[in-house]
Amino acid sequence: MHATLQGSPAVKRSVIKECVVSERATPAGKKKTYSAFMNVSPDRYEAAMCNRLVNALADGRITYVDYQKLSSPTADSSKVIKIMQGR
């Protein structure tokens, strides 16, 4: 995934767009919490979240496996948290 996102701006834009559509389903309460955590306004949550995650995947700062593990209660999410915060 890293090579594909890094090598193709069109694919990267498409993945970000799909991510934004998916993140729109996030409940309003969670969006408010996440956006405060990310230091963005709730109306910018989806775009900020997706851009930060996809750019991190493209840059190799996280792997797709790291991203997938976020739903696991035992996952080490420290890398992804830093990326969500824009670090």
PDB file with SEQRES, HELIX, SHEET and CRYST1 records, atoms N, CA, C and O in Angstrom:
SEQRES   1 A   87  MET HIS ALA THR LEU GLN GLY SER PRO ALA VAL LYS ARG          
SEQRES   2 A   87  SER VAL ILE LYS GLU CYS VAL VAL SER GLU ARG ALA THR          
SEQRES   3 A   87  PRO ALA GLY LYS LYS LYS THR TYR SER ALA PHE MET ASN          
SEQRES   4 A   87  VAL SER PRO ASP ARG TYR GLU ALA ALA MET CYS ASN ARG          
SEQRES   5 A   87  LEU VAL ASN ALA LEU ALA ASP GLY ARG ILE THR TYR VAL          
SEQRES   6 A   87  ASP TYR GLN LYS LEU SER SER PRO THR ALA ASP SER SER          
SEQRES   7 A   87  LYS VAL ILE LYS ILE MET GLN GLY ARG                          
HELIX    1 AA1 HIS A    2  GLY A    7  1                                   6    
HELIX    2 AA2 PRO A    9  GLU A   23  1                                  15    
HELIX    3 AA3 ALA A   28  MET A   38  1                                  11    
HELIX    4 AA4 PRO A   42  ARG A   44  5                                   3    
HELIX    5 AA5 TYR A   45  ASP A   59  1                                  15    
HELIX    6 AA6 TYR A   64  GLN A   68  1                                   5    
HELIX    7 AA7 LYS A   69  SER A   71  5                                   3    
HELIX    8 AA8 SER A   78  MET A   84  1                                   7    
CRYST1    1.000    1.000    1.000  90.00  90.00  90.00 P 1           1          
ATOM      1  N   MET A   1       0.820  -1.184   0.000  1.00  0.00           N  
ATOM      2  CA  MET A   1       0.000   0.000   0.000  1.00  0.00           C  
ATOM      3  C   MET A   1       0.870   1.256   0.000  1.00  0.00           C  
ATOM      4  O   MET A   1       0.549   2.236  -0.672  1.00  0.00           O  
ATOM      5  N   HIS A   2       1.948   1.227   0.739  1.00  0.00           N  
ATOM      6  CA  HIS A   2       2.868   2.368   0.819  1.00  0.00           C  
ATOM      7  C   HIS A   2       3.329   2.783  -0.579  1.00  0.00           C  
ATOM      8  O   HIS A   2       3.254   3.958  -0.939  1.00  0.00           O  
ATOM      9  N   ALA A   3       3.801   1.826  -1.353  1.00  0.00           N  
ATOM     10  CA  ALA A   3       4.327   2.132  -2.690  1.00  0.00           C  
ATOM     11  C   ALA A   3       3.231   2.659  -3.609  1.00  0.00           C  
ATOM     12  O   ALA A   3       3.463   3.583  -4.389  1.00  0.00           O  
ATOM     13  N   THR A   4       2.059   2.083  -3.522  1.00  0.00           N  
ATOM     14  CA  THR A   4       0.950   2.509  -4.379  1.00  0.00           C  
ATOM     15  C   THR A   4       0.545   3.942  -4.062  1.00  0.00           C  
ATOM     16  O   THR A   4       0.382   4.754  -4.972  1.00  0.00           O  
ATOM     17  N   LEU A   5       0.382   4.260  -2.786  1.00  0.00           N  
ATOM     18  CA  LEU A   5      -0.016   5.613  -2.397  1.00  0.00           C  
ATOM     19  C   LEU A   5       1.068   6.629  -2.706  1.00  0.00           C  
ATOM     20  O   LEU A   5       0.778   7.752  -3.118  1.00  0.00           O  
ATOM     21  N   GLN A   6       2.317   6.232  -2.506  1.00  0.00           N  
ATOM     22  CA  GLN A   6       3.423   7.140  -2.756  1.00  0.00           C  
ATOM     23  C   GLN A   6       3.611   7.392  -4.253  1.00  0.00           C  
ATOM     24  O   GLN A   6       3.984   8.490  -4.665  1.00  0.00           O  
ATOM     25  N   GLY A   7       3.351   6.367  -5.053  1.00  0.00           N  
ATOM     26  CA  GLY A   7       3.627   6.467  -6.481  1.00  0.00           C  
ATOM     27  C   GLY A   7       2.516   7.003  -7.346  1.00  0.00           C  
ATOM     28  O   GLY A   7       2.738   7.338  -8.509  1.00  0.00           O  
ATOM     29  N   SER A   8       1.313   7.090  -6.790  1.00  0.00           N  
ATOM     30  CA  SER A   8       0.191   7.520  -7.617  1.00  0.00           C  
ATOM     31  C   SER A   8      -0.673   8.566  -6.903  1.00  0.00           C  
ATOM     32  O   SER A   8      -1.473   8.219  -6.035  1.00  0.00           O  
ATOM     33  N   PRO A   9      -0.516   9.827  -7.262  1.00  0.00           N  
ATOM     34  CA  PRO A   9      -1.357  10.866  -6.653  1.00  0.00           C  
ATOM     35  C   PRO A   9      -2.853  10.627  -6.882  1.00  0.00           C  
ATOM     36  O   PRO A   9      -3.674  10.966  -6.030  1.00  0.00           O  
ATOM     37  N   ALA A  10      -3.201  10.053  -8.016  1.00  0.00           N  
ATOM     38  CA  ALA A  10      -4.615   9.790  -8.304  1.00  0.00           C  
ATOM     39  C   ALA A  10      -5.178   8.740  -7.349  1.00  0.00           C  
ATOM     40  O   ALA A  10      -6.301   8.877  -6.862  1.00  0.00           O  
ATOM     41  N   VAL A  11      -4.402   7.695  -7.082  1.00  0.00           N  
ATOM     42  CA  VAL A  11      -4.850   6.666  -6.142  1.00  0.00           C  
ATOM     43  C   VAL A  11      -4.952   7.258  -4.740  1.00  0.00           C  
ATOM     44  O   VAL A  11      -5.899   6.977  -4.006  1.00  0.00           O  
ATOM     45  N   LYS A  12      -3.974   8.074  -4.378  1.00  0.00           N  
ATOM     46  CA  LYS A  12      -3.975   8.703  -3.055  1.00  0.00           C  
ATOM     47  C   LYS A  12      -5.230   9.564  -2.881  1.00  0.00           C  
ATOM     48  O   LYS A  12      -5.888   9.486  -1.844  1.00  0.00           O  
ATOM     49  N   ARG A  13      -5.565  10.374  -3.872  1.00  0.00           N  
ATOM     50  CA  ARG A  13      -6.774  11.206  -3.805  1.00  0.00           C  
ATOM     51  C   ARG A  13      -8.028  10.342  -3.684  1.00  0.00           C  
ATOM     52  O   ARG A  13      -8.947  10.668  -2.933  1.00  0.00           O  
ATOM     53  N   SER A  14      -8.054   9.240  -4.429  1.00  0.00           N  
ATOM     54  CA  SER A  14      -9.200   8.339  -4.396  1.00  0.00           C  
ATOM     55  C   SER A  14      -9.359   7.697  -3.015  1.00  0.00           C  
ATOM     56  O   SER A  14     -10.473   7.592  -2.502  1.00  0.00           O  
ATOM     57  N   VAL A  15      -8.263   7.277  -2.425  1.00  0.00           N  
ATOM     58  CA  VAL A  15      -8.312   6.657  -1.094  1.00  0.00           C  
ATOM     59  C   VAL A  15      -8.772   7.680  -0.056  1.00  0.00           C  
ATOM     60  O   VAL A  15      -9.576   7.357   0.819  1.00  0.00           O  
ATOM     61  N   ILE A  16      -8.271   8.901  -0.148  1.00  0.00           N  
ATOM     62  CA  ILE A  16      -8.697   9.957   0.777  1.00  0.00           C  
ATOM     63  C   ILE A  16     -10.193  10.213   0.615  1.00  0.00           C  
ATOM     64  O   ILE A  16     -10.911  10.347   1.605  1.00  0.00           O  
ATOM     65  N   LYS A  17     -10.657  10.281  -0.615  1.00  0.00           N  
ATOM     66  CA  LYS A  17     -12.077  10.526  -0.875  1.00  0.00           C  
ATOM     67  C   LYS A  17     -12.946   9.411  -0.281  1.00  0.00           C  
ATOM     68  O   LYS A  17     -13.968   9.691   0.346  1.00  0.00           O  
ATOM     69  N   GLU A  18     -12.543   8.153  -0.475  1.00  0.00           N  
ATOM     70  CA  GLU A  18     -13.285   7.012   0.090  1.00  0.00           C  
ATOM     71  C   GLU A  18     -13.275   7.062   1.610  1.00  0.00           C  
ATOM     72  O   GLU A  18     -14.281   6.764   2.253  1.00  0.00           O  
ATOM     73  N   CYS A  19     -12.151   7.435   2.176  1.00  0.00           N  
ATOM     74  CA  CYS A  19     -12.020   7.545   3.619  1.00  0.00           C  
ATOM     75  C   CYS A  19     -12.967   8.609   4.169  1.00  0.00           C  
ATOM     76  O   CYS A  19     -13.639   8.380   5.175  1.00  0.00           O  
ATOM     77  N   VAL A  20     -13.025   9.761   3.520  1.00  0.00           N  
ATOM     78  CA  VAL A  20     -13.907  10.848   3.955  1.00  0.00           C  
ATOM     79  C   VAL A  20     -15.360  10.378   3.951  1.00  0.00           C  
ATOM     80  O   VAL A  20     -16.106  10.640   4.895  1.00  0.00           O  
ATOM     81  N   VAL A  21     -15.750   9.690   2.896  1.00  0.00           N  
ATOM     82  CA  VAL A  21     -17.120   9.171   2.812  1.00  0.00           C  
ATOM     83  C   VAL A  21     -17.379   8.206   3.974  1.00  0.00           C  
ATOM     84  O   VAL A  21     -18.435   8.258   4.605  1.00  0.00           O  
ATOM     85  N   SER A  22     -16.429   7.343   4.246  1.00  0.00           N  
ATOM     86  CA  SER A  22     -16.565   6.382   5.339  1.00  0.00           C  
ATOM     87  C   SER A  22     -16.625   7.077   6.702  1.00  0.00           C  
ATOM     88  O   SER A  22     -17.435   6.706   7.552  1.00  0.00           O  
ATOM     89  N   GLU A  23     -15.786   8.067   6.908  1.00  0.00           N  
ATOM     90  CA  GLU A  23     -15.737   8.772   8.198  1.00  0.00           C  
ATOM     91  C   GLU A  23     -16.972   9.619   8.463  1.00  0.00           C  
ATOM     92  O   GLU A  23     -17.239   9.973   9.611  1.00  0.00           O  
ATOM     93  N   ARG A  24     -17.719   9.948   7.437  1.00  0.00           N  
ATOM     94  CA  ARG A  24     -18.961  10.709   7.633  1.00  0.00           C  
ATOM     95  C   ARG A  24     -19.964   9.927   8.475  1.00  0.00           C  
ATOM     96  O   ARG A  24     -20.860  10.515   9.080  1.00  0.00           O  
ATOM     97  N   ALA A  25     -19.817   8.611   8.515  1.00  0.00           N  
ATOM     98  CA  ALA A  25     -20.714   7.765   9.298  1.00  0.00           C  
ATOM     99  C   ALA A  25     -20.364   7.755  10.790  1.00  0.00           C  
ATOM    100  O   ALA A  25     -21.100   7.187  11.596  1.00  0.00           O  
ATOM    101  N   THR A  26     -19.252   8.378  11.154  1.00  0.00           N  
ATOM    102  CA  THR A  26     -18.857   8.448  12.556  1.00  0.00           C  
ATOM    103  C   THR A  26     -19.898   9.261  13.327  1.00  0.00           C  
ATOM    104  O   THR A  26     -20.262  10.359  12.907  1.00  0.00           O  
ATOM    105  N   PRO A  27     -20.375   8.731  14.446  1.00  0.00           N  
ATOM    106  CA  PRO A  27     -21.372   9.467  15.230  1.00  0.00           C  
ATOM    107  C   PRO A  27     -20.865  10.856  15.651  1.00  0.00           C  
ATOM    108  O   PRO A  27     -19.673  11.046  15.893  1.00  0.00           O  
ATOM    109  N   ALA A  28     -21.781  11.809  15.732  1.00  0.00           N  
ATOM    110  CA  ALA A  28     -21.442  13.211  16.029  1.00  0.00           C  
ATOM    111  C   ALA A  28     -20.641  13.353  17.324  1.00  0.00           C  
ATOM    112  O   ALA A  28     -19.706  14.151  17.381  1.00  0.00           O  
ATOM    113  N   GLY A  29     -20.986  12.608  18.340  1.00  0.00           N  
ATOM    114  CA  GLY A  29     -20.266  12.686  19.610  1.00  0.00           C  
ATOM    115  C   GLY A  29     -18.812  12.280  19.480  1.00  0.00           C  
ATOM    116  O   GLY A  29     -17.923  12.914  20.047  1.00  0.00           O  
ATOM    117  N   LYS A  30     -18.579  11.218  18.728  1.00  0.00           N  
ATOM    118  CA  LYS A  30     -17.199  10.765  18.505  1.00  0.00           C  
ATOM    119  C   LYS A  30     -16.443  11.779  17.648  1.00  0.00           C  
ATOM    120  O   LYS A  30     -15.270  12.054  17.901  1.00  0.00           O  
ATOM    121  N   LYS A  31     -17.110  12.333  16.636  1.00  0.00           N  
ATOM    122  CA  LYS A  31     -16.462  13.345  15.802  1.00  0.00           C  
ATOM    123  C   LYS A  31     -16.011  14.530  16.648  1.00  0.00           C  
ATOM    124  O   LYS A  31     -14.915  15.058  16.464  1.00  0.00           O  
ATOM    125  N   LYS A  32     -16.868  14.938  17.574  1.00  0.00           N  
ATOM    126  CA  LYS A  32     -16.536  16.069  18.438  1.00  0.00           C  
ATOM    127  C   LYS A  32     -15.320  15.737  19.304  1.00  0.00           C  
ATOM    128  O   LYS A  32     -14.416  16.560  19.451  1.00  0.00           O  
ATOM    129  N   THR A  33     -15.298  14.542  19.872  1.00  0.00           N  
ATOM    130  CA  THR A  33     -14.171  14.111  20.711  1.00  0.00           C  
ATOM    131  C   THR A  33     -12.899  14.000  19.891  1.00  0.00           C  
ATOM    132  O   THR A  33     -11.855  14.521  20.283  1.00  0.00           O  
ATOM    133  N   TYR A  34     -12.984  13.319  18.751  1.00  0.00           N  
ATOM    134  CA  TYR A  34     -11.806  13.124  17.894  1.00  0.00           C  
ATOM    135  C   TYR A  34     -11.270  14.454  17.368  1.00  0.00           C  
ATOM    136  O   TYR A  34     -10.060  14.676  17.338  1.00  0.00           O  
ATOM    137  N   SER A  35     -12.175  15.330  16.956  1.00  0.00           N  
ATOM    138  CA  SER A  35     -11.718  16.605  16.398  1.00  0.00           C  
ATOM    139  C   SER A  35     -11.024  17.452  17.462  1.00  0.00           C  
ATOM    140  O   SER A  35     -10.050  18.142  17.162  1.00  0.00           O  
ATOM    141  N   ALA A  36     -11.510  17.408  18.696  1.00  0.00           N  
ATOM    142  CA  ALA A  36     -10.842  18.136  19.780  1.00  0.00           C  
ATOM    143  C   ALA A  36      -9.463  17.543  20.027  1.00  0.00           C  
ATOM    144  O   ALA A  36      -8.495  18.276  20.229  1.00  0.00           O  
ATOM    145  N   PHE A  37      -9.374  16.240  20.010  1.00  0.00           N  
ATOM    146  CA  PHE A  37      -8.112  15.528  20.190  1.00  0.00           C  
ATOM    147  C   PHE A  37      -7.126  15.869  19.073  1.00  0.00           C  
ATOM    148  O   PHE A  37      -5.920  15.971  19.300  1.00  0.00           O  
ATOM    149  N   MET A  38      -7.659  16.044  17.866  1.00  0.00           N  
ATOM    150  CA  MET A  38      -6.838  16.338  16.692  1.00  0.00           C  
ATOM    151  C   MET A  38      -6.573  17.834  16.521  1.00  0.00           C  
ATOM    152  O   MET A  38      -5.793  18.234  15.657  1.00  0.00           O  
ATOM    153  N   ASN A  39      -7.223  18.656  17.344  1.00  0.00           N  
ATOM    154  CA  ASN A  39      -7.091  20.110  17.283  1.00  0.00           C  
ATOM    155  C   ASN A  39      -7.595  20.682  15.951  1.00  0.00           C  
ATOM    156  O   ASN A  39      -6.960  21.548  15.349  1.00  0.00           O  
ATOM    157  N   VAL A  40      -8.745  20.178  15.512  1.00  0.00           N  
ATOM    158  CA  VAL A  40      -9.432  20.699  14.320  1.00  0.00           C  
ATOM    159  C   VAL A  40     -10.901  20.887  14.677  1.00  0.00           C  
ATOM    160  O   VAL A  40     -11.387  20.306  15.647  1.00  0.00           O  
ATOM    161  N   SER A  41     -11.597  21.686  13.906  1.00  0.00           N  
ATOM    162  CA  SER A  41     -13.026  21.862  14.152  1.00  0.00           C  
ATOM    163  C   SER A  41     -13.775  20.606  13.703  1.00  0.00           C  
ATOM    164  O   SER A  41     -13.317  19.906  12.799  1.00  0.00           O  
ATOM    165  N   PRO A  42     -14.924  20.314  14.326  1.00  0.00           N  
ATOM    166  CA  PRO A  42     -15.677  19.116  13.954  1.00  0.00           C  
ATOM    167  C   PRO A  42     -16.032  19.042  12.470  1.00  0.00           C  
ATOM    168  O   PRO A  42     -16.108  17.948  11.910  1.00  0.00           O  
ATOM    169  N   ASP A  43     -16.248  20.184  11.831  1.00  0.00           N  
ATOM    170  CA  ASP A  43     -16.593  20.154  10.403  1.00  0.00           C  
ATOM    171  C   ASP A  43     -15.380  19.821   9.530  1.00  0.00           C  
ATOM    172  O   ASP A  43     -15.548  19.519   8.348  1.00  0.00           O  
ATOM    173  N   ARG A  44     -14.182  19.868  10.072  1.00  0.00           N  
ATOM    174  CA  ARG A  44     -12.960  19.505   9.335  1.00  0.00           C  
ATOM    175  C   ARG A  44     -12.465  18.109   9.712  1.00  0.00           C  
ATOM    176  O   ARG A  44     -11.458  17.642   9.180  1.00  0.00           O  
ATOM    177  N   TYR A  45     -13.169  17.444  10.628  1.00  0.00           N  
ATOM    178  CA  TYR A  45     -12.715  16.147  11.129  1.00  0.00           C  
ATOM    179  C   TYR A  45     -12.412  15.140  10.026  1.00  0.00           C  
ATOM    180  O   TYR A  45     -11.307  14.601   9.969  1.00  0.00           O  
ATOM    181  N   GLU A  46     -13.375  14.881   9.154  1.00  0.00           N  
ATOM    182  CA  GLU A  46     -13.199  13.831   8.139  1.00  0.00           C  
ATOM    183  C   GLU A  46     -11.994  14.100   7.243  1.00  0.00           C  
ATOM    184  O   GLU A  46     -11.173  13.210   7.021  1.00  0.00           O  
ATOM    185  N   ALA A  47     -11.888  15.313   6.734  1.00  0.00           N  
ATOM    186  CA  ALA A  47     -10.790  15.651   5.827  1.00  0.00           C  
ATOM    187  C   ALA A  47      -9.446  15.574   6.544  1.00  0.00           C  
ATOM    188  O   ALA A  47      -8.480  15.035   6.003  1.00  0.00           O  
ATOM    189  N   ALA A  48      -9.384  16.110   7.756  1.00  0.00           N  
ATOM    190  CA  ALA A  48      -8.122  16.083   8.504  1.00  0.00           C  
ATOM    191  C   ALA A  48      -7.706  14.655   8.832  1.00  0.00           C  
ATOM    192  O   ALA A  48      -6.552  14.273   8.638  1.00  0.00           O  
ATOM    193  N   MET A  49      -8.646  13.880   9.324  1.00  0.00           N  
ATOM    194  CA  MET A  49      -8.356  12.491   9.697  1.00  0.00           C  
ATOM    195  C   MET A  49      -7.848  11.713   8.487  1.00  0.00           C  
ATOM    196  O   MET A  49      -6.815  11.048   8.564  1.00  0.00           O  
ATOM    197  N   CYS A  50      -8.551  11.791   7.401  1.00  0.00           N  
ATOM    198  CA  CYS A  50      -8.196  11.007   6.223  1.00  0.00           C  
ATOM    199  C   CYS A  50      -6.887  11.474   5.597  1.00  0.00           C  
ATOM    200  O   CYS A  50      -6.059  10.651   5.209  1.00  0.00           O  
ATOM    201  N   ASN A  51      -6.697  12.768   5.497  1.00  0.00           N  
ATOM    202  CA  ASN A  51      -5.443  13.275   4.944  1.00  0.00           C  
ATOM    203  C   ASN A  51      -4.256  12.849   5.798  1.00  0.00           C  
ATOM    204  O   ASN A  51      -3.234  12.412   5.270  1.00  0.00           O  
ATOM    205  N   ARG A  52      -4.385  12.974   7.103  1.00  0.00           N  
ATOM    206  CA  ARG A  52      -3.279  12.607   7.992  1.00  0.00           C  
ATOM    207  C   ARG A  52      -2.971  11.118   7.917  1.00  0.00           C  
ATOM    208  O   ARG A  52      -1.805  10.730   7.839  1.00  0.00           O  
ATOM    209  N   LEU A  53      -4.003  10.283   7.938  1.00  0.00           N  
ATOM    210  CA  LEU A  53      -3.771   8.838   7.891  1.00  0.00           C  
ATOM    211  C   LEU A  53      -3.209   8.385   6.546  1.00  0.00           C  
ATOM    212  O   LEU A  53      -2.253   7.611   6.497  1.00  0.00           O  
ATOM    213  N   VAL A  54      -3.800   8.864   5.465  1.00  0.00           N  
ATOM    214  CA  VAL A  54      -3.347   8.433   4.140  1.00  0.00           C  
ATOM    215  C   VAL A  54      -1.929   8.946   3.863  1.00  0.00           C  
ATOM    216  O   VAL A  54      -1.112   8.227   3.288  1.00  0.00           O  
ATOM    217  N   ASN A  55      -1.639  10.170   4.264  1.00  0.00           N  
ATOM    218  CA  ASN A  55      -0.273  10.676   4.093  1.00  0.00           C  
ATOM    219  C   ASN A  55       0.728   9.865   4.918  1.00  0.00           C  
ATOM    220  O   ASN A  55       1.840   9.606   4.460  1.00  0.00           O  
ATOM    221  N   ALA A  56       0.345   9.469   6.114  1.00  0.00           N  
ATOM    222  CA  ALA A  56       1.228   8.648   6.945  1.00  0.00           C  
ATOM    223  C   ALA A  56       1.445   7.270   6.321  1.00  0.00           C  
ATOM    224  O   ALA A  56       2.550   6.729   6.363  1.00  0.00           O  
ATOM    225  N   LEU A  57       0.395   6.713   5.749  1.00  0.00           N  
ATOM    226  CA  LEU A  57       0.540   5.428   5.044  1.00  0.00           C  
ATOM    227  C   LEU A  57       1.463   5.581   3.843  1.00  0.00           C  
ATOM    228  O   LEU A  57       2.323   4.734   3.603  1.00  0.00           O  
ATOM    229  N   ALA A  58       1.284   6.660   3.091  1.00  0.00           N  
ATOM    230  CA  ALA A  58       2.109   6.897   1.903  1.00  0.00           C  
ATOM    231  C   ALA A  58       3.569   7.138   2.272  1.00  0.00           C  
ATOM    232  O   ALA A  58       4.474   6.708   1.557  1.00  0.00           O  
ATOM    233  N   ASP A  59       3.796   7.826   3.391  1.00  0.00           N  
ATOM    234  CA  ASP A  59       5.158   8.133   3.829  1.00  0.00           C  
ATOM    235  C   ASP A  59       5.834   6.970   4.542  1.00  0.00           C  
ATOM    236  O   ASP A  59       7.037   7.013   4.801  1.00  0.00           O  
ATOM    237  N   GLY A  60       5.070   5.939   4.860  1.00  0.00           N  
ATOM    238  CA  GLY A  60       5.632   4.784   5.556  1.00  0.00           C  
ATOM    239  C   GLY A  60       5.734   4.953   7.060  1.00  0.00           C  
ATOM    240  O   GLY A  60       6.401   4.158   7.722  1.00  0.00           O  
ATOM    241  N   ARG A  61       5.076   5.988   7.625  1.00  0.00           N  
ATOM    242  CA  ARG A  61       5.124   6.202   9.077  1.00  0.00           C  
ATOM    243  C   ARG A  61       4.247   5.215   9.826  1.00  0.00           C  
ATOM    244  O   ARG A  61       4.499   4.917  10.993  1.00  0.00           O  
ATOM    245  N   ILE A  62       3.210   4.703   9.156  1.00  0.00           N  
ATOM    246  CA  ILE A  62       2.407   3.608   9.699  1.00  0.00           C  
ATOM    247  C   ILE A  62       2.143   2.626   8.567  1.00  0.00           C  
ATOM    248  O   ILE A  62       2.271   2.959   7.389  1.00  0.00           O  
ATOM    249  N   THR A  63       1.779   1.425   8.945  1.00  0.00           N  
ATOM    250  CA  THR A  63       1.431   0.411   7.955  1.00  0.00           C  
ATOM    251  C   THR A  63      -0.086   0.225   7.943  1.00  0.00           C  
ATOM    252  O   THR A  63      -0.793   0.682   8.842  1.00  0.00           O  
ATOM    253  N   TYR A  64      -0.558  -0.446   6.922  1.00  0.00           N  
ATOM    254  CA  TYR A  64      -1.983  -0.741   6.851  1.00  0.00           C  
ATOM    255  C   TYR A  64      -2.380  -1.640   8.012  1.00  0.00           C  
ATOM    256  O   TYR A  64      -3.492  -1.533   8.529  1.00  0.00           O  
ATOM    257  N   VAL A  65      -1.488  -2.518   8.423  1.00  0.00           N  
ATOM    258  CA  VAL A  65      -1.747  -3.403   9.566  1.00  0.00           C  
ATOM    259  C   VAL A  65      -1.939  -2.568  10.835  1.00  0.00           C  
ATOM    260  O   VAL A  65      -2.833  -2.848  11.634  1.00  0.00           O  
ATOM    261  N   ASP A  66      -1.093  -1.533  11.021  1.00  0.00           N  
ATOM    262  CA  ASP A  66      -1.266  -0.623  12.168  1.00  0.00           C  
ATOM    263  C   ASP A  66      -2.669  -0.022  12.154  1.00  0.00           C  
ATOM    264  O   ASP A  66      -3.353   0.027  13.176  1.00  0.00           O  
ATOM    265  N   TYR A  67      -3.076   0.429  10.981  1.00  0.00           N  
ATOM    266  CA  TYR A  67      -4.390   1.041  10.824  1.00  0.00           C  
ATOM    267  C   TYR A  67      -5.506   0.042  11.132  1.00  0.00           C  
ATOM    268  O   TYR A  67      -6.464   0.372  11.830  1.00  0.00           O  
ATOM    269  N   GLN A  68      -5.380  -1.167  10.613  1.00  0.00           N  
ATOM    270  CA  GLN A  68      -6.400  -2.188  10.833  1.00  0.00           C  
ATOM    271  C   GLN A  68      -6.517  -2.572  12.299  1.00  0.00           C  
ATOM    272  O   GLN A  68      -7.611  -2.880  12.773  1.00  0.00           O  
ATOM    273  N   LYS A  69      -5.417  -2.557  13.011  1.00  0.00           N  
ATOM    274  CA  LYS A  69      -5.416  -2.964  14.418  1.00  0.00           C  
ATOM    275  C   LYS A  69      -6.109  -1.959  15.332  1.00  0.00           C  
ATOM    276  O   LYS A  69      -6.350  -2.259  16.501  1.00  0.00           O  
ATOM    277  N   LEU A  70      -6.432  -0.783  14.825  1.00  0.00           N  
ATOM    278  CA  LEU A  70      -7.078   0.222  15.672  1.00  0.00           C  
ATOM    279  C   LEU A  70      -8.380  -0.268  16.284  1.00  0.00           C  
ATOM    280  O   LEU A  70      -8.750   0.160  17.377  1.00  0.00           O  
ATOM    281  N   SER A  71      -9.070  -1.147  15.599  1.00  0.00           N  
ATOM    282  CA  SER A  71     -10.345  -1.637  16.122  1.00  0.00           C  
ATOM    283  C   SER A  71     -10.163  -2.670  17.227  1.00  0.00           C  
ATOM    284  O   SER A  71     -11.135  -3.030  17.892  1.00  0.00           O  
ATOM    285  N   SER A  72      -8.949  -3.153  17.438  1.00  0.00           N  
ATOM    286  CA  SER A  72      -8.682  -4.132  18.476  1.00  0.00           C  
ATOM    287  C   SER A  72      -8.466  -3.426  19.815  1.00  0.00           C  
ATOM    288  O   SER A  72      -7.716  -2.453  19.887  1.00  0.00           O  
ATOM    289  N   PRO A  73      -9.119  -3.912  20.879  1.00  0.00           N  
ATOM    290  CA  PRO A  73      -8.956  -3.259  22.185  1.00  0.00           C  
ATOM    291  C   PRO A  73      -7.547  -3.403  22.768  1.00  0.00           C  
ATOM    292  O   PRO A  73      -7.174  -2.656  23.673  1.00  0.00           O  
ATOM    293  N   THR A  74      -6.774  -4.344  22.262  1.00  0.00           N  
ATOM    294  CA  THR A  74      -5.414  -4.564  22.778  1.00  0.00           C  
ATOM    295  C   THR A  74      -4.338  -3.938  21.891  1.00  0.00           C  
ATOM    296  O   THR A  74      -3.147  -4.129  22.134  1.00  0.00           O  
ATOM    297  N   ALA A  75      -4.745  -3.203  20.883  1.00  0.00           N  
ATOM    298  CA  ALA A  75      -3.791  -2.635  19.927  1.00  0.00           C  
ATOM    299  C   ALA A  75      -2.960  -1.522  20.553  1.00  0.00           C  
ATOM    300  O   ALA A  75      -3.442  -0.769  21.400  1.00  0.00           O  
ATOM    301  N   ASP A  76      -1.708  -1.431  20.123  1.00  0.00           N  
ATOM    302  CA  ASP A  76      -0.866  -0.297  20.488  1.00  0.00           C  
ATOM    303  C   ASP A  76      -1.140   0.781  19.452  1.00  0.00           C  
ATOM    304  O   ASP A  76      -0.680   0.697  18.313  1.00  0.00           O  
ATOM    305  N   SER A  77      -1.878   1.773  19.852  1.00  0.00           N  
ATOM    306  CA  SER A  77      -2.298   2.802  18.905  1.00  0.00           C  
ATOM    307  C   SER A  77      -1.453   4.069  18.993  1.00  0.00           C  
ATOM    308  O   SER A  77      -1.841   5.107  18.456  1.00  0.00           O  
ATOM    309  N   SER A  78      -0.316   4.000  19.657  1.00  0.00           N  
ATOM    310  CA  SER A  78       0.493   5.206  19.884  1.00  0.00           C  
ATOM    311  C   SER A  78       0.944   5.865  18.577  1.00  0.00           C  
ATOM    312  O   SER A  78       0.936   7.092  18.479  1.00  0.00           O  
ATOM    313  N   LYS A  79       1.334   5.077  17.578  1.00  0.00           N  
ATOM    314  CA  LYS A  79       1.751   5.661  16.292  1.00  0.00           C  
ATOM    315  C   LYS A  79       0.604   6.401  15.624  1.00  0.00           C  
ATOM    316  O   LYS A  79       0.760   7.518  15.133  1.00  0.00           O  
ATOM    317  N   VAL A  80      -0.540   5.758  15.619  1.00  0.00           N  
ATOM    318  CA  VAL A  80      -1.699   6.342  14.945  1.00  0.00           C  
ATOM    319  C   VAL A  80      -2.186   7.577  15.697  1.00  0.00           C  
ATOM    320  O   VAL A  80      -2.636   8.536  15.070  1.00  0.00           O  
ATOM    321  N   ILE A  81      -2.107   7.573  16.996  1.00  0.00           N  
ATOM    322  CA  ILE A  81      -2.497   8.742  17.778  1.00  0.00           C  
ATOM    323  C   ILE A  81      -1.629   9.936  17.423  1.00  0.00           C  
ATOM    324  O   ILE A  81      -2.139  11.043  17.247  1.00  0.00           O  
ATOM    325  N   LYS A  82      -0.339   9.728  17.317  1.00  0.00           N  
ATOM    326  CA  LYS A  82       0.568  10.817  16.928  1.00  0.00           C  
ATOM    327  C   LYS A  82       0.200  11.365  15.554  1.00  0.00           C  
ATOM    328  O   LYS A  82       0.221  12.575  15.332  1.00  0.00           O  
ATOM    329  N   ILE A  83      -0.130  10.482  14.656  1.00  0.00           N  
ATOM    330  CA  ILE A  83      -0.484  10.903  13.296  1.00  0.00           C  
ATOM    331  C   ILE A  83      -1.805  11.667  13.294  1.00  0.00           C  
ATOM    332  O   ILE A  83      -1.949  12.667  12.590  1.00  0.00           O  
ATOM    333  N   MET A  84      -2.765  11.195  14.081  1.00  0.00           N  
ATOM    334  CA  MET A  84      -4.033  11.908  14.181  1.00  0.00           C  
ATOM    335  C   MET A  84      -3.823  13.315  14.724  1.00  0.00           C  
ATOM    336  O   MET A  84      -4.539  14.243  14.347  1.00  0.00           O  
ATOM    337  N   GLN A  85      -2.856  13.472  15.594  1.00  0.00           N  
ATOM    338  CA  GLN A  85      -2.571  14.787  16.169  1.00  0.00           C  
ATOM    339  C   GLN A  85      -1.702  15.645  15.241  1.00  0.00           C  
ATOM    340  O   GLN A  85      -1.387  16.789  15.566  1.00  0.00           O  
ATOM    341  N   GLY A  86      -1.327  15.102  14.117  1.00  0.00           N  
ATOM    342  CA  GLY A  86      -0.534  15.869  13.155  1.00  0.00           C  
ATOM    343  C   GLY A  86       0.944  15.908  13.476  1.00  0.00           C  
ATOM    344  O   GLY A  86       1.659  16.806  13.031  1.00  0.00           O  
ATOM    345  N   ARG A  87       1.408  14.926  14.256  1.00  0.00           N  
ATOM    346  CA  ARG A  87       2.841  14.882  14.606  1.00  0.00           C  
ATOM    347  C   ARG A  87       3.546  13.826  13.808  1.00  0.00           C  
ATOM    348  O   ARG A  87       4.753  13.639  13.962  1.00  0.00           O  
TER     349      ARG A  87                                                      
END                                                                             
